[in-house]
Amino acid sequence: MFSIKITTVGSSSGIILTKAAMARLRVKKGDILYLTEAPDGTWRMTPYNPEFARQMTLAEEIMHDDRGVLRALASDSD
């Protein structure tokens, strides 16, 4: 378990992550972390954008379901 300290950064608040926590999250200074709420009410911090993952899942479904349409559109652009 890692502890996170909330500190003042200018007129805002920020968190301090240890080197070990950053290594475990596979992030570096300047990266963005996302805080998401789980169905059970707990919170999760991750470097992976859940909205982007959702959009990519939808795109993959469309590409699979409409493969023929996409192939036709690609050949029309010649």
Long-range contacts (C-beta under 8 A, 24 or more apart in sequence): none
